Amino acid sequence: MLYLLVIYNCDRPEPGDPAFPEALARVNAFADECRRRGVFVSGHPLQGEHTATTVSVREGKTLITDGPFLETHEHLGGVYVLDCRDLDEALELAALCPMAEVGTIEVRPVAGVPGLSHQA
């Protein structure tokens, strides 16, 4: 079953920061463990929330706003898509994710919708 690991509030070092190589090595080790288990589908860090653009359509009119949808103290840092055997495995891997030490990982099953095509 597909699970989305949604990463919140993980301030990560940027390239050039002395802490970046170690942080990158830890993230790569996590992704390698997911690949070794055969569950890795994809993983994507996101640029900062200041780069977000929000789109909504109301009464046929498109509204485009710079920034995230809601003003909140939490920010979305990235996602992993894993094809785990069950929720227990997804939770185990979420706990192994290095961003869990500085942020929060939300684990959510991907809904299967008949007739909707998905690409990983």
TASUL-V598641 format. One record per pair of residues at least 12 apart in sequence whose C-alpha atoms are under 10 Angstrom apart, sorted by the first residue. I is the first residue (numbers start at 1). J is the second residue. Records with the same first field share a line. If there is no record, write none. Layout:
I: J, J
This chain:
1: 39, 82, 83, 84, 85, 86, 87, 90, 109, 110, 111, 112
2: 39, 40, 41, 81, 82, 83, 84, 85, 86, 87, 90, 108, 109, 110, 111, 112
3: 39, 41, 80, 81, 82, 83, 84, 85, 86, 87, 89, 90, 91, 106, 107, 108, 109, 110, 111
4: 41, 42, 43, 79, 80, 81, 82, 83, 90, 94, 105, 106, 107, 108, 109, 110
5: 43, 78, 79, 80, 81, 82, 90, 91, 93, 94, 97, 104, 105, 106, 107, 108, 109
6: 44, 76, 77, 78, 79, 80, 81, 94, 104, 105, 106, 107, 108
7: 44, 45, 46, 75, 76, 77, 78, 79, 80, 94, 97, 99, 100, 103, 104, 105, 106, 107
8: 73, 74, 75, 76, 77, 78, 79, 99, 100, 102, 103, 104, 105, 106
9: 73, 74, 75, 76, 77, 78, 99, 100, 102, 103, 104, 105
10: 74, 75, 76, 77, 78, 98, 99, 100, 101, 102, 103, 104, 105
11: 48, 75, 77, 99, 102, 103
12: 24, 45, 77, 99, 102, 103
23: 98, 99
24: 98
26: 97, 98, 99
27: 96, 97, 98, 99
28: 98
29: 96, 97, 98
30: 93, 94, 96, 97, 98, 99
31: 43, 80, 93, 97
33: 93, 96, 97
34: 82, 83, 84, 93, 96, 97
35: 82
37: 83, 84
38: 82, 83, 84
39: 81, 82, 83, 84, 85, 89, 90, 93
40: 80, 81, 82, 83, 84
41: 80, 81, 82, 83, 84, 119, 120
42: 79, 80, 81, 82, 83, 120
43: 78, 79, 80, 81, 82
44: 77, 78, 79, 80, 81
45: 76, 77, 78, 79, 80
46: 76, 77, 78, 79
47: 76, 77, 78
48: 67, 68, 75, 76, 77, 78
49: 66, 67, 68, 69, 74, 75, 76, 77
50: 66, 67, 68
51: 66, 67, 68
52: 65, 66, 67, 68, 69
53: 65, 66, 67, 68, 69
54: 66, 67, 68, 69, 70
55: 68, 69
56: 69
74: 103, 104
75: 103
76: 103, 104, 105
77: 99, 103, 104, 105
78: 99, 105
79: 105, 106, 107
80: 94, 97, 105, 107
81: 107, 108, 109, 110, 120
82: 109, 110, 120
83: 109, 110
84: 109
86: 109
87: 107, 108, 109
90: 107, 108, 109
91: 105, 106, 107, 108
93: 107
94: 106, 107
